[in-house]
Amino acid sequence: MTELQSLIAKMTLEEKAALCTGASAWTATPVERLGIPELTCSDGPHGVRRVPDVNSITVESLPATCFPTASCSASTWDLDLVQKMGEALAEECIALNVDVVLGPGANMKRSPLGGRNFEYYSEDPYLAGEMAASLIRGVQGKGVGTSLKHYAANNQEFQRFTISADVDERTLREIYLPAFEKAVKEARPWTVMCSYNKVNGTFASEHHYLLTDILKKEWGFEGLVVSDWGAVRDRVAALKGGLDWEMPGPQDRHVQAVVDAVRSGELDESVLDEAVRRILRIVFKAKETPKGGKFDVDAHHELARKVAAEGMVLLKNNGLLPLKNQQHIAVIGRSAETAHFQGGGSSHINPTKVAVPFKELKERAVGAELSYAEGYPTDNSYRPGMIDQAVGLARSADVAVLYIALPSFKESEGYDRNDLDLTGQQVALIKAVSKVQPNTVVVLNNGAPVAMGEWIDGVAAVLEGWMMGQAGGAAIADVLYGKVNPSGKLAETFPHKLADTPAHLNWPGGAGQVRYGEGLFIGYRYYDMKEIPVLFPFGHGLSYTTFAYSNPRVSAKTFKDIDGLTVTVDVTNTGGVGGKEIVQVYVHDQKSGLVRPEKELKGFAKVALEPGETKSVSIPLDFRAFAYYHPKYKQWITEDGEFDILIAASADDIRQVLTVNLESTLSLPCILDKESTIREWMDDRRGKVVFGPYYEQIQIQSRQTFGGGEGEGSIGVDVMEMMNDMPLVSVLMFMASALPVHPEDMVAGLLKQVHGME
Ligand code: BGC
């Protein structure tokens, strides 16, 4: 018996049931008599929201560093930096007596309208998974736990507590689960938080397939599953599904329900014991890290500034940036004075200090005169007077820097956005200012893409500053003045307009259901297939220098799927200043059994280069880089054939293409059945051997039955083309009189043969 097992054996049923539900808004239930300590958690994900009164969810939290939100940190594409951010978060947890921080969030950005998109990394599962795993490694490397959230298919705020996300299996496996899968397998989070919503009709908190079959059994998750706050409806059903720990507590009624269910035999006590074991494992693990002390406020502020500077994306620049020695600068927009650096809701941090964008700009604009106009109000009203004032300043300046923040009434946890637009006042302001001042820079602070069609042509530069964390004001100034050469690239596509976006026709659902009708095709996967032009593609970001890609090569032209490949390319800084380039590798499958996206990101690297310097960048691609999930085989499969390796600076800027040949090592089971079509029989390796000899006969017979020779028959169709997509048994039915046995028996015989070959 292990130590934990003997401890569990000493616990009463009531103690076990109580342990599986929190004692307060933030703590687990201790059992003093047995020396089981309390466990404390706090939000997440880009700062520690340690609420001093554990019985309150929303009171002001203790000061902590507000790091950039996930939209920004993902745009760094810098895994080491994100890991460092995780380490800093852990140090703050230790100082604030927190055992588990509730993050990172690994949900996909299905639509740019998602209210919590700022808390999530990307529209691409590979990138999101890498980011989440790096943050977890950073935090947990210091002995503090994480909670990977919100599992799963929680991609909108509309009816987020109840809606059923209806997603087909392949889409789940290829788009909505892989970021969780990677983070779980590679970084082993202590906890995973289930989401509020239902998935295909079942609450995520009760979802046996997601929580037990996939997460715990298939991916080997050893930690505990915690509910999102208030996500448990039926405590007993949740335990059966695999939900170990319900939060927040106390929930006496739920605890009693568990006790009653065990007593009545409805719930097997071993299911409860397993949840208790998982919770205790984490509780004791957490206590191995002594808490208390202080964290380095200044060092963490500096780190937050670095992440912000690396995550900002220079979207457009006609050469105005970096600013040089402009004498008179019109600074316009209230977010220059009141930094908009984080989003509303559970992730809201009480910052240790805040860099004010205006002040920071002033410090770098040595000798220049800065004037300020507020530009837009806090609410959605239209104030022409404010615009006039801003225009007056801009007209007489050498450059106008507009700080435009998407207000929280438009973007926050708890509600989705209605559109991609800035406020009417902000759009009018940008247009009016840029009309009188061609040297206009727009600095955006928002958590998700905004439409720019009405004004982008009139401005000289656009810097996407995101919700950039408490130090972001300094990072903006650094980038504007070239103290930092921008190197962020978009982790999500910026579309031209809402109607172009992938989920547009299936958003946000209603009557309790949202259908993920676009399937695999979210983000660039959709724009690629539909050939829809975008405002800024996934992976886009400008620099103050330029990069050339040359000498692309692969470790092998022909390779086995299990061996994978390494792609290498030389990158040269061809401009005049040092900078960093993010090299992206996408994979394109030339031919596949099921439809696949045009290309998918499967690797990337960020490289720093001095002017004139060249470095070789190597990016490994593994089995999964070439595989897709086959819903009939119920596994990831590869198929023999040619793949293009696209080495790119963005999803729309492919610099080099190499073609490689994959040899699949899989020996797949035969999935032919009595409904299989003739084409499926002929496409199947074994099916072709068994059925192939009859194919020609069927062709002849079909033509006799339906008339016609080659090409169109008497009913105006190419008979064999039509037959190919009919079940074999149905085709045989039409020619039954010419067959020695009944068609159903004939197919049964063939199936026996083909399955006998395995
Ligand atoms: C959010 C979670 C958060 C939890 C605790 C929930 O409403 O969805 O992300 O961790 O509250 O604040």
Residues whose N, C-alpha, C, O or C-beta is under 5 A from the ligand:
A	BS01	BGC	D43 L102 D228 W229 S346
